[in-house]
Amino acid sequence: METSSARPGGSWRPWWGRIAVGLAVVVVLIVLAERFSLVPGFGGLFGEDTRDRSGPALLKSIQDMDRYEAAVGNFQVVVDLEKDAALLPDVIRGTRTLYVGAGTVGGYVDLGGLDERSVTVNGDRTKASIRLPHAVLGTAALDPARSYAVSKQRGLLDRLGDLFSDNPAGEQAVQKLAAQHINEAARDSGLVERAEQNTTSMLEGLLRSLGFREVTVAYG
């Protein structure tokens, strides 16, 4: 009984070898069709079942806050990030991502360094003067619920590389760039001035409720 068949040139390939090669080709075609949506509706045949097996969140530390969060700005930026290879066309190697980043930046006044020299009160406790440091801005915090990728264009080599990547979306770079642009916009938005105005209003209302008729708040 023959267990192998002849090939051109007189070489032989066992029947199980032909089956293994055929199965490998089928698997590759299935992966490519599902990954790159080559056949519409084909990906639905392989549904995913998501399970959250995360452990409980652990409290690592607690810090007392010595600052007054006086204002928060909401920002949105559209990031268009393109990366090209020096000697290859974009269809072979290169990426372009259009990303909408939404986040917040807080303006606060640090109250942790205040001492008795920072507050002056007259004898009959009707006038109070307070000197505070200037308000500063925190870092941008992106909101994942409002941030998303609009489009992603990748060359052939980048698409193949994503098959073996833990982060195929590659959004870390655009997220970092979005946060950078939001921080820059916050510096030019007048958020620092608004934070100082709100802090002044808060202290004036608080001290007047304690009986002070004249309250002066200075910064710097």
Residue pairs with C-beta under 8 A, 6 or more apart in sequence:
3 14
3 15
4 12
4 13
4 14
4 15
5 12
5 13
5 15
6 12
7 13
31 163
32 38
33 39
33 42
33 43
34 42
34 43
34 46
35 159
35 162
35 163
36 159
37 43
66 110
66 111
66 112
67 108
67 109
67 110
67 111
67 112
68 108
68 109
68 111
68 199
68 202
69 106
69 107
69 108
70 107
70 108
70 109
70 135
70 194
70 195
70 196
70 198
70 199
70 202
71 106
71 107
71 191
71 194
71 195
71 198
72 104
72 105
72 106
72 107
73 104
73 105
73 106
73 107
73 186
73 189
73 191
74 102
74 103
74 104
75 102
75 103
75 104
75 105
75 140
75 182
75 185
75 186
75 189
76 100
76 101
76 102
76 146
77 100
77 101
77 102
77 178
77 181
77 182
77 185
78 98
78 99
78 100
78 101
78 150
79 97
79 98
79 99
79 100
79 101
79 174
79 177
79 178
79 181
80 96
80 97
80 98
80 99
81 95
81 96
81 97
81 99
81 173
81 174
81 177
82 94
82 95
82 96
82 97
83 94
83 95
83 96
84 90
84 93
84 94
85 92
85 93
85 94
85 155
88 94
88 155
88 157
89 155
90 96
90 153
90 155
91 155
91 156
92 155
92 156
92 157
93 155
93 156
93 157
93 158
94 153
94 154
94 155
94 158
95 152
95 153
95 154
95 155
95 158
95 170
96 151
96 152
96 153
97 149
97 151
97 152
97 153
97 170
97 171
97 173
97 174
98 149
98 150
98 151
98 152
99 147
99 148
99 149
99 150
99 171
99 174
99 175
99 178
100 146
100 147
100 148
100 149
100 150
101 142
101 147
101 174
101 175
101 178
101 179
101 181
101 182
102 142
102 143
102 146
102 147
103 140
103 141
103 142
103 143
103 147
103 178
103 179
103 182
104 140
104 141
104 143
105 137
105 138
105 139
105 140
105 141
105 182
105 183
105 186
105 191
106 137
106 138
107 135
107 136
107 137
107 138
107 186
107 191
107 192
107 194
107 195
108 135
108 136
108 138
108 195
109 132
109 133
109 134
109 135
109 136
109 195
109 196
109 199
110 133
110 136
111 132
113 133
114 132
118 130
118 131
118 132
119 128
119 129
119 130
119 131
120 128
120 129
120 130
121 127
121 128
121 129
121 212
122 128
125 211
125 212
126 211
126 212
126 213
126 214
127 212
127 213
127 214
127 215
127 216
128 207
128 212
128 214
128 215
128 216
129 215
129 216
129 217
129 218
130 203
130 215
130 216
130 217
130 218
131 217
131 218
131 219
131 220
132 199
132 217
132 218
132 219
133 219
133 220
134 192
134 196
134 219
134 220
135 192
135 193
135 195
135 196
135 199
135 219
136 192
137 183
137 186
137 187
137 191
137 192
139 179
139 183
140 178
140 179
140 180
140 182
140 183
140 186
142 175
142 178
142 179
142 182
147 175
147 178
149 169
149 171
149 174
152 169
152 170
154 162
162 168
162 170
196 219
199 217
200 217
203 215
203 217
204 215
204 217
207 215
208 215
